[in-house]
Amino acid sequence: MLNALSVRAKYFITALMLAILTPFLAFFMPLTISHTFYFNRDNVVLITPPSNFIMLLIAMGLIVLALIVLGLKRNPYIYAISSAIILSSFVLGYYSFLSYSAIQKDQIVFQHYHKQTIYKWQDINEVIYEYEIGSVGTYYFQTTNNEQFVIEENGQFGLDEKRTIYQLAILNEAKFIEREKSD
């Protein structure tokens, strides 16, 4: 019995291991899930919003917190609260995989949890690309109905993606303006 770990030690070790893995999982899981489940050959670029990473980080942090609390004190009340926290963390983790933005060859898709907004390229009136030298740029889109939306570049935008967005705008007779950000 002396060589066996106590229940308290098991909870603390599990919490410690999950705390060490959390930054890696919170960074790679949303990218992997979105690029796996939302893959489409028509995608020019698939963007995972920063809120997905933050939500998964919070969800995993809550699980670590619940395990630490279980390591400190265990009674039916604490088990019930910890179970509720862990269950809500799984729900929050699930929601962290639902949002994405995709610029495709025929449309631009914004998926925000269970709400999807689609803008056809034919409905885009103007595309403004603002950039700052040494930094990422921002795309401002305006539809023929005067709706506006913004897509900020991230590490997934390369020269090919920028070129394709320009070609799609010109092909669909949208005005394309490229300018340096003014302060």
C-alpha angles and dihedrals in degrees: 000000000000092000094050120096117242121239089250091055091048092054092047094047091048090048091048094049092047090047090054093048096042099086092050095045093044091053102041104034099065091046093047095044095047094046091047103043099031097043114138128169089226093060113116090182133353114208124200108205119234090240089071091060093045093048093050091047090052092046093052091044090055090052090052089049092050091050092050091050090050089051091053100044134005125193133127092269093053091045090053093048093045091049090051091048093049092047092050089048090056090050091049089047090052091052090050089068098051104074127079142137122222130189104204133180094258104023148009115241128200114188112188108178103297097345118091125192120190127192117190115220089236088063094054111102101178139011119196119190113197120186140173118212109257093015139078121274135232130229118214115195126193122190128211087257089059093251112147131202135171133219118190119208121243136174092295093070112091131167092273092055093048091048092049093050089051091049092048091051093050092043091054092046095248118148110249119203123183117191142156116253113261119214 
